[in-house]
Structure formats: C-alpha cells, structure tokens
Amino acid sequence: MSADAYENPLVSRYASAEMSALFSARHKFATWRRLWLALAEGERELGLPIPEEALSALRARLVPTDAELAAAERYERETKHDVMAQIHALGDAAPEARAFLHLGATSAFVGDNADLLILRDALALVAGRAARVLARLAAFARERKDLACVGFTHFQAAQPTTVGKRACLWAQDLVLDLHELTRRAAELRFLGCKGATGTQASFVALFDGDGARADLLDRKVAEKAGFPRRLLVSGQTYTRKQDALVLSALSGLAASASKFACDLRLLQHMKEVEEPFGAKQVGSSAMPYKRNPMKCERMNALARWVLTTAENGSWTHATQWLERTLDDSANRRLALAESFLAADALLVLWETVVTGLVVHPEVIRRRLAEELPFLATENVLMAASRKGGDRQALHERIRVHAQAAGDRLKVEGGVNDLLPRIAADPAFGLTREEVEAAADPRLFVGRAPEQVEEFLAAEVDPLLLAHGAALSEAAVEVKV
C-alpha cells in the first residue's frame, strides 16, 4: 500500500487475511460472476436460447484477473456505474457470453445477492473463531474450577467464588452469542431474481408472460447459491432488516468481548490474572517496568467501534423509501465490511489472550486471606452459639473486633487479625483451630466447582462438538 494514502487499520493492523479476503474487490466481483453464471444457467434450463459456449466462457472467467479488474475501473470512470463496468469488463474477457449477461436482472441482483453470500460466509468465519475462544475459556474454567478467589459486587469484596466459575460467566455470554451468530446465518434469506421493484415483471416478460417459469428461475438461482430460504416479497433490494439483524449479532459479540476485556483489566490491576506479555514487548515508552493490558484495551476499543457501527444497520433500514433508494449504498460498503473486520480482529485478540492467561494463585490467596475473616464472621457466630454463647452479645463483640481489625488494615497497613482476636476472646469459647476451620475458603464458594462442570457439560461441550471443524484450525497470530 502507498505510504502517502490512508489505509484502513482494520485491514493493515487488526483483522485476519481470511476476513479481509471475504470483503476484497476480487472476491466480491468473483461472486458477481458466479451469480451471473447461475442466472444464465437457470435461464437456459428454463428454455431461453443461451448457448453452452456462453456458459463455458463464463465458467472459465469466474475469478477476475488484475487486468480485468483494471479494465472495470476504467469503465466505471466512464459510466459512473459499478455493475455496468463489470459487465463490460466480463464481456470483453468472455465475448461468447456478452449478449447473455444480466438478462432480466437489475444491479441489485448481483449486488444484494453477493452481499448475502458474503455475509453468510463472514458469519461462519466469525462463529468459528467464537467457538475457538469458547473452547479455550472452557479449558481454563475446568483447570481453575477449584481455585477460590474474592468475588466482587460493585467492585467491592463480596462472597468468594472461584476463578473457573468467573470464567464461565464470560463463556456463558459467548455461548449466547454463538447461538445468535449461527441463527442469523441460517435465517438469511436470498433476494433471488426479483427485478426493478420486486414484482419479477422483467423475468415474466423474458419468458413471454409465463410467471411460473419466472418463479422457478427465482427458486433455481437460490438453490444454485446454496440458500434454502428466499424472500417471497421484496422491493428491488432485500430488506435492510437483514443487515440490521446481522450487525446486532456482531454487536452482541462485541459487548461480550468488551466485558471480558474490562474484567481482565481489573484483575490485572489487582495482579491476580494477566493477559500474556511477550518477552520483548514494551509496555510503556516512559516506564520500562510496566505491563499494560494492551490487548484487552484494544479489545475494548474495537468493541466500541462494532457497538456504535451496529446502529447504522437499523438507521439504514429505517430510512429506506418504498421499493428502494440508493442512500444505503455508501454506508453499507463501510458498515458491513468494517463491522466484520473489527469483530474478526476482536476474536483473534480474544483467543490470544485466553490462550496465554497468566494466573497468580498466591496473590489470589493473599487477597482472599485479607477479606475472608470478615466474610467468615457469620460462621464463627454460629459455631460459638452452638457452644452456648449468647448470639446477640457475640454479634456485638464481633462488630467491635471487626472494626478494630479493619482500622489496622486501612490505617496501620497490617494484616487482617480479626480471627486471632476472636480466638483470643474467651467469650466465644472457640480454639484457634475451630475459628480457622470456620474460615476455610471451601466453605464459602458454594457450588461454584460443580456449577462449572454442569455448565460446561450441558451448554459448552455440545456447542463445541457442533463446531468441531473450526476448532482444528491453526490460531491466527495477532499482527501488532
């Protein structure tokens, strides 16, 4: 690329080559050619005098060469019409087919149907990447299902949970996203051969007034494109509601990725869990010691882009006039491609981060030890009451001890000595061992380890089995 012209960082820095290729000019125009071939084949099968030589010429030119793409650019500068430019360029490359190209069709036949084919493939690529992230989250959750840690509500210490259970919260969001991505791909409906206002009038005329053959052509082309479902009614274009629904699914994925990244940034601040950091990676140009969570910060940034761009789909759908207007064209070129490129980049980052997560169990245990004495007071109160103590009086004594221990922590910077204070207080009648037993971390995580296994077995494992092919692919390396 030229160093003197703007280049899209989604392509040059962030997204994978596979996703970039799906939205490339060559792939788009190759898809147009596949559609023109499917149209001509269907019309010939239904009786139009299209010679086999024309179809053979089209089949030989399904992927445009650099010279053909350059010729189309020259034609577009003259005609100011991208579809006519491609028709002229293809007609030059395959003169046997020139007279039979685009019969009965409008620009939306290739433009919209190609978009649907590309969206379907892009959704499949995103779903495959999401499945890979889910598999790594599941492995991490299983490995850490028993590692107790402080749970947080309002980012204030609350009942303990486990590191694995927390990972399942991230995985659960991704499970919902994966179902939605798969559903959106399955429910895409092909535009087919609908004509200028969706009435199929041009195709009815092409078949000398035979509406049944026009309908059969619509079915045939959809089948050749691999779409089991097609729109039965449309204007010239497919309803932009489909775009809005696809972008909404990507928005949901971005929200989940951003939630994970925010959580990990908090955990990295507490030095409990960190994103991977390269041996030669630089965290700061000014502070050499820093290990900034740069990957997660980038995830948050890209997610913000997807979340805000998703609104574009609904606005485009909301402002289309009657059977069609062209004010959707320029922003669809941006919103659809860039949302998928950003979502792809998000998942590449997410997989890299989850695969290389660094856990610091001793820091986790130390923080739990600082907070657990306060959380254990109810268990201590019950144990002392069972030995005959007065619950209300003991409650007051715990309150006094807790305040003193809290002051020591916050003012003096010492360790939490609440449990030793209670053990030394004869009013409780408990030995030090009995007090410590009441504060065993395993008593406070509830069914967290069991929940991990139950959730993974019921929700995650079947989903990963359905996406097994994607799991065997090599991971994509983060570019920068």
matplotlib code that plots the C-alpha trace (Angstrom):
import matplotlib.pyplot as plt

x = [0.0, 1.0, 2.6, 1.1, -2.6, -4.8, -5.1, -7.8, -6.1, -8.7, -7.1, -3.4, -3.2, -6.0, -8.2, -7.2, -6.3, -9.3, -11.8, -10.1, -10.3, -14.0, -14.6, -12.0, -12.8, -11.7, -13.9, -16.9, -16.7, -15.9, -19.2, -21.0, -19.7, -20.9, -24.3, -24.4, -23.4, -26.2, -28.7, -27.7, -27.7, -31.2, -32.5, -31.1, -32.5, -35.9, -35.8, -34.0, -31.7, -28.4, -25.7, -23.5, -20.5, -21.6, -21.8, -18.4, -16.9, -18.4, -17.2, -13.6, -13.7, -15.2, -12.3, -11.4, -7.7, -5.8, -6.2, -9.9, -10.3, -8.3, -10.5, -13.6, -12.1, -11.7, -15.2, -16.5, -14.8, -16.7, -20.1, -20.1, -21.9, -20.1, -22.3, -22.2, -18.5, -18.1, -20.5, -18.4, -15.1, -16.5, -18.0, -14.5, -13.0, -15.7, -17.2, -19.1, -21.2, -21.5, -25.0, -26.4, -25.1, -27.5, -30.7, -33.7, -31.7, -31.1, -27.9, -29.4, -29.4, -25.6, -25.0, -27.5, -27.3, -23.5, -23.7, -25.9, -23.4, -20.5, -22.4, -23.2, -19.5, -18.4, -20.9, -19.5, -15.9, -16.9, -18.8, -15.8, -13.5, -16.0, -16.1, -12.3, -12.4, -15.1, -13.1, -10.2, -12.4, -13.8, -10.4, -9.3, -12.5, -12.1, -8.4, -9.3, -12.7, -11.5, -9.2, -11.1, -10.9, -12.7, -15.9, -16.8, -20.1, -19.9, -16.2, -16.3, -15.3, -18.2, -18.7, -15.9, -16.2, -13.7, -11.5, -13.1, -16.6, -15.8, -14.5, -17.9, -19.6, -17.6, -18.2, -21.9, -22.1, -20.2, -22.5, -25.5, -23.5, -22.6, -26.2, -27.2, -24.5, -25.4, -29.1, -28.5, -26.6, -29.2, -32.1, -30.6, -33.0, -31.8, -33.1, -33.1, -34.5, -37.0, -36.5, -36.7, -39.5, -39.6, -42.5, -40.4, -42.0, -38.8, -38.4, -42.1, -41.5, -38.3, -40.4, -43.2, -45.6, -45.0, -45.0, -44.5, -41.1, -40.1, -40.9, -39.0, -36.0, -36.0, -36.0, -33.3, -30.9, -31.4, -30.7, -27.5, -26.4, -26.9, -29.8, -32.7, -34.7, -35.5, -37.5, -41.0, -41.6, -39.1, -38.6, -35.6, -33.3, -33.5, -34.9, -32.2, -33.7, -31.4, -28.4, -29.6, -30.1, -26.6, -25.0, -27.0, -25.4, -22.0, -22.8, -23.8, -20.5, -18.6, -20.3, -19.3, -15.7, -15.6, -17.0, -14.3, -11.6, -12.8, -12.9, -9.4, -8.0, -9.4, -7.9, -4.5, -4.6, -5.0, -2.2, -4.5, -4.8, -2.9, -3.0, 0.1, 3.1, 5.8, 9.4, 10.4, 7.1, 7.3, 4.6, 5.4, 7.9, 8.4, 8.1, 10.0, 8.6, 5.0, 3.0, 0.0, -3.0, -2.7, -4.5, -7.6, -7.5, -7.5, -10.4, -12.4, -11.6, -12.6, -15.7, -16.7, -16.4, -18.6, -21.2, -21.6, -21.5, -24.3, -26.7, -26.0, -27.9, -31.1, -30.9, -30.4, -33.4, -35.5, -34.8, -35.2, -38.1, -40.7, -39.2, -35.7, -33.4, -29.6, -28.8, -27.9, -25.0, -22.1, -22.7, -23.3, -19.9, -18.4, -20.7, -20.9, -17.3, -15.8, -18.1, -17.0, -13.3, -13.5, -15.4, -12.8, -10.0, -11.7, -11.9, -8.3, -7.2, -9.6, -8.2, -4.7, -5.4, -7.3, -4.8, -2.0, -3.7, -1.3, -2.8, -1.1, -2.6, -0.6, -1.8, -5.3, -5.0, -3.4, -6.3, -8.8, -7.0, -7.3, -11.1, -12.2, -12.1, -14.8, -16.8, -16.4, -17.9, -21.3, -19.8, -17.9, -21.0, -22.9, -20.1, -19.9, -23.7, -23.7, -21.3, -23.8, -22.8, -25.3, -25.8, -26.6, -23.8, -21.3, -22.6, -21.6, -18.2, -17.6, -18.6, -16.0, -13.3, -14.1, -13.9, -10.5, -9.2, -10.4, -8.7, -5.5, -5.7, -6.6, -4.7, -1.7, -1.3, -1.1, -2.6, -6.2, -6.0, -9.8, -9.7, -6.8, -8.7, -11.8, -9.8, -8.2, -11.6, -12.9, -16.4, -16.5, -15.2, -13.5, -10.0, -7.8, -8.3, -12.1, -12.0, -9.8, -12.0, -14.9, -13.0, -12.0, -12.3, -14.0, -17.0, -17.7, -17.6, -20.9, -21.4, -19.1, -16.9, -20.0, -21.6, -18.5, -18.7, -22.5, -22.5, -19.6, -21.2, -24.7, -24.0, -20.5, -19.4, -22.4, -21.8, -18.1, -19.0, -21.2, -18.3, -15.6, -14.1, -13.3, -11.5, -8.9, -7.8, -4.5, -4.7, -4.3, -1.3, -2.0, -0.3, 0.8]
y = [0.0, 3.6, 5.4, 8.6, 7.5, 6.4, 2.7, 1.1, -0.2, -2.9, -4.5, -3.5, -4.0, -5.9, -8.3, -11.7, -12.3, -14.6, -11.9, -9.3, -11.5, -12.1, -8.3, -7.8, -6.5, -9.7, -11.9, -9.5, -9.4, -13.2, -13.6, -11.4, -13.6, -16.8, -15.2, -14.2, -17.8, -19.2, -16.8, -17.8, -21.5, -21.2, -19.2, -21.8, -24.7, -23.0, -22.6, -19.4, -19.8, -19.4, -21.5, -23.8, -21.9, -18.8, -20.7, -22.3, -18.9, -17.7, -20.7, -20.0, -16.5, -16.8, -15.1, -11.8, -11.2, -8.0, -6.8, -7.4, -5.5, -2.6, -2.6, -2.5, 0.5, 2.3, 1.5, 2.8, 6.1, 6.5, 5.0, 6.0, 2.6, -0.3, -3.0, -1.9, -1.5, -5.1, -6.3, -4.6, -6.0, -9.5, -9.2, -8.3, -11.3, -13.7, -12.3, -15.5, -14.7, -10.9, -11.0, -13.2, -11.4, -10.0, -10.9, -9.5, -8.5, -5.2, -4.1, -5.5, -9.0, -9.2, -6.5, -7.7, -11.5, -11.2, -9.4, -12.1, -14.8, -12.8, -12.1, -15.8, -16.8, -14.0, -15.1, -18.6, -17.4, -15.3, -18.2, -20.5, -18.0, -17.6, -21.4, -21.4, -18.7, -20.7, -23.9, -22.1, -20.4, -23.8, -25.4, -22.5, -22.8, -26.5, -26.1, -23.4, -24.5, -25.1, -22.0, -19.8, -16.1, -13.0, -12.3, -8.7, -6.8, -3.1, -3.9, -4.3, -7.6, -10.0, -13.7, -15.8, -17.6, -19.5, -18.4, -21.1, -20.1, -16.5, -17.7, -19.5, -16.1, -15.0, -18.3, -18.1, -14.8, -16.3, -19.3, -16.9, -15.0, -18.2, -19.3, -15.9, -15.9, -19.3, -18.4, -15.2, -17.2, -19.9, -17.4, -15.2, -15.1, -14.9, -12.0, -14.0, -12.7, -10.0, -7.2, -3.5, -3.2, -6.8, -7.9, -10.1, -8.3, -8.3, -12.1, -12.7, -10.7, -12.7, -15.9, -14.5, -13.9, -17.2, -16.3, -19.9, -20.0, -16.7, -18.1, -21.3, -19.2, -17.5, -20.9, -22.3, -19.4, -19.5, -23.2, -22.8, -20.2, -22.6, -20.8, -22.9, -19.8, -16.9, -13.7, -14.2, -10.5, -7.7, -4.3, -4.1, -4.9, -7.3, -5.8, -4.0, -5.5, -8.5, -6.2, -4.8, -8.2, -9.4, -6.2, -6.7, -10.2, -8.7, -6.0, -8.7, -10.4, -7.2, -6.5, -9.9, -9.4, -5.9, -7.2, -9.9, -7.3, -4.9, -7.7, -8.8, -5.2, -5.0, -8.4, -7.4, -4.2, -6.5, -8.7, -11.8, -12.7, -11.1, -11.1, -12.6, -10.4, -11.0, -11.5, -8.4, -6.5, -2.9, -1.7, 2.0, 4.3, 6.2, 3.5, 0.3, -1.7, -1.5, -4.5, -2.6, -4.8, -3.5, -6.4, -6.1, -2.3, -2.8, -5.3, -2.6, -0.1, -2.4, -3.5, 0.2, 0.5, -2.5, -1.4, 2.1, 0.9, -1.6, 1.3, 2.1, -1.1, -0.1, 3.5, 2.4, 0.1, 2.8, 5.3, 3.2, 4.6, 2.4, -0.2, 1.2, 4.2, 4.4, 6.3, 2.9, 2.2, 4.1, 3.4, -0.3, -0.5, 0.8, -0.6, -4.2, -4.8, -2.9, -4.4, -7.9, -6.9, -5.4, -8.5, -10.8, -8.8, -8.9, -12.7, -13.1, -11.0, -12.8, -16.2, -15.0, -13.5, -16.5, -19.0, -17.2, -16.1, -15.9, -16.7, -15.8, -18.1, -16.7, -13.2, -14.6, -16.5, -13.5, -11.2, -13.9, -14.2, -10.4, -10.4, -13.9, -13.1, -10.5, -12.9, -15.8, -13.9, -15.5, -19.0, -18.1, -16.7, -19.9, -22.1, -20.0, -20.0, -23.8, -23.9, -22.0, -18.4, -15.5, -14.7, -11.1, -10.4, -12.3, -10.3, -7.1, -8.4, -9.4, -5.9, -4.4, -6.8, -6.3, -2.5, -2.8, -5.2, -3.0, 0.0, -1.9, -2.9, 0.6, 2.9, 0.8, -1.3, -4.5, -8.0, -8.8, -10.1, -10.5, -14.3, -14.3, -11.6, -13.8, -16.9, -14.9, -13.7, -16.2, -15.0, -17.1, -20.3, -21.4, -22.6, -21.1, -24.3, -24.1, -20.4, -21.2, -24.1, -21.8, -19.7, -22.5, -21.0, -24.1, -23.3, -20.1, -20.9, -22.8, -25.0, -23.0, -26.0, -28.1, -25.3, -25.1, -28.8, -28.7, -25.7, -26.9, -30.3, -29.0, -25.8, -25.7, -29.2, -29.9, -26.5, -27.2, -30.6, -28.8, -26.5, -29.2, -28.3, -24.8, -25.9, -27.8, -24.8, -23.0, -19.9, -16.6, -14.5, -11.0, -8.7, -6.0]
z = [0.0, -0.6, 2.4, 1.1, 1.2, 4.1, 4.7, 6.8, 10.0, 10.3, 7.3, 7.8, 11.6, 13.1, 11.0, 9.6, 6.0, 5.7, 6.7, 4.6, 1.6, 2.0, 1.6, -1.1, -4.6, -6.2, -4.1, -4.5, -8.3, -8.4, -6.5, -9.0, -11.8, -10.0, -9.8, -13.5, -14.3, -12.1, -13.7, -17.2, -16.3, -14.8, -17.8, -20.3, -18.2, -18.5, -22.2, -23.1, -26.1, -24.3, -26.0, -23.9, -25.3, -23.4, -20.2, -20.7, -21.3, -18.0, -16.1, -17.4, -16.1, -12.6, -10.9, -12.4, -13.2, -12.3, -15.9, -15.9, -12.6, -14.1, -17.2, -15.0, -13.1, -16.5, -17.5, -14.1, -14.6, -17.8, -16.9, -13.2, -12.7, -11.0, -12.3, -15.9, -15.6, -14.5, -17.2, -19.9, -18.5, -18.3, -21.8, -23.1, -21.3, -22.3, -25.6, -26.2, -23.2, -23.7, -25.2, -22.5, -19.4, -16.8, -18.8, -16.9, -13.9, -12.1, -10.3, -7.0, -8.5, -8.3, -5.6, -3.0, -3.6, -3.5, -0.2, 1.2, 0.1, 1.7, 4.9, 5.3, 4.8, 7.1, 9.8, 9.5, 9.9, 13.0, 14.5, 14.0, 15.7, 18.6, 19.0, 19.3, 22.0, 23.8, 23.8, 25.4, 28.0, 28.8, 29.3, 31.5, 33.6, 34.1, 35.1, 37.7, 38.9, 42.4, 42.9, 45.3, 44.9, 46.2, 44.4, 43.8, 43.6, 42.9, 42.7, 46.5, 48.1, 48.4, 48.8, 47.4, 44.0, 42.0, 39.1, 37.0, 37.8, 36.9, 33.5, 33.0, 33.2, 30.2, 28.5, 29.1, 27.2, 24.3, 24.2, 23.7, 21.0, 19.2, 19.1, 17.7, 15.0, 13.9, 13.8, 11.9, 9.2, 9.0, 8.7, 5.9, 3.0, -0.6, -2.7, -5.9, -9.2, -8.3, -10.8, -10.6, -8.0, -6.7, -8.9, -11.2, -14.2, -16.3, -15.9, -16.7, -19.9, -20.6, -20.5, -22.7, -19.9, -18.2, -14.5, -13.4, -15.2, -13.6, -10.2, -11.0, -12.1, -8.7, -6.9, -9.2, -8.7, -4.9, -4.9, -7.0, -4.5, -1.6, 0.0, 1.3, 2.2, -0.1, 0.2, -1.2, -1.3, -1.8, -3.4, -5.7, -2.8, 0.0, 3.2, 5.1, 8.2, 7.4, 7.7, 11.0, 12.5, 11.4, 12.8, 16.0, 16.4, 15.9, 18.4, 21.0, 20.4, 20.8, 24.1, 25.5, 24.3, 25.9, 29.2, 29.3, 28.5, 31.2, 33.8, 32.9, 33.1, 36.6, 37.5, 36.0, 38.1, 41.2, 39.8, 40.1, 36.4, 33.5, 29.7, 28.0, 27.6, 25.0, 26.0, 24.0, 24.4, 25.6, 28.0, 28.0, 26.3, 29.5, 32.2, 31.3, 34.2, 33.0, 31.7, 30.4, 29.3, 25.8, 24.1, 26.3, 25.9, 22.1, 22.5, 24.3, 21.5, 18.7, 20.5, 20.9, 17.1, 16.5, 19.1, 17.6, 14.0, 14.6, 14.9, 11.2, 10.2, 11.9, 10.7, 7.1, 7.4, 8.9, 6.2, 3.0, 0.9, -0.7, -3.1, -2.8, -2.5, -3.0, 0.2, 1.7, -0.7, 0.6, 4.3, 3.7, 2.0, 5.2, 8.0, 6.9, 6.0, 8.9, 11.5, 10.4, 10.1, 13.6, 15.0, 13.4, 15.0, 18.4, 18.3, 17.1, 20.1, 22.5, 21.5, 22.0, 25.4, 26.7, 25.4, 27.3, 30.5, 33.4, 36.9, 40.1, 42.8, 45.7, 45.0, 44.8, 48.1, 49.8, 48.8, 49.9, 53.3, 53.8, 53.1, 54.3, 58.1, 57.6, 55.4, 57.9, 60.9, 60.4, 60.5, 63.6, 65.2, 64.6, 65.9, 69.1, 69.5, 69.3, 72.2, 74.3, 73.6, 73.6, 69.9, 70.4, 72.8, 70.5, 67.5, 69.3, 70.2, 66.6, 65.4, 67.8, 66.8, 63.1, 63.4, 65.1, 62.5, 59.7, 61.2, 61.5, 57.8, 56.5, 58.9, 60.0, 56.9, 58.9, 58.2, 59.0, 62.6, 63.1, 63.5, 66.1, 68.0, 68.1, 69.1, 71.9, 73.2, 75.9, 75.3, 72.1, 73.7, 70.4, 69.9, 67.2, 65.2, 65.4, 64.4, 61.4, 60.4, 60.3, 57.8, 55.4, 51.9, 50.6, 52.9, 51.0, 47.3, 47.4, 44.4, 42.2, 41.2, 40.5, 38.5, 36.3, 35.4, 35.0, 32.7, 30.5, 30.1, 29.4, 27.4, 26.1, 25.1, 22.8, 21.1, 20.6, 19.1, 16.5, 15.6, 15.7, 12.3, 13.3, 16.5, 14.5, 12.5, 13.4, 15.5, 13.8, 15.1, 16.3, 13.9, 16.3]

ax = plt.figure().add_subplot(projection="3d")
ax.plot(x, y, z, "-o")
ax.set_aspect("equal")
plt.show()
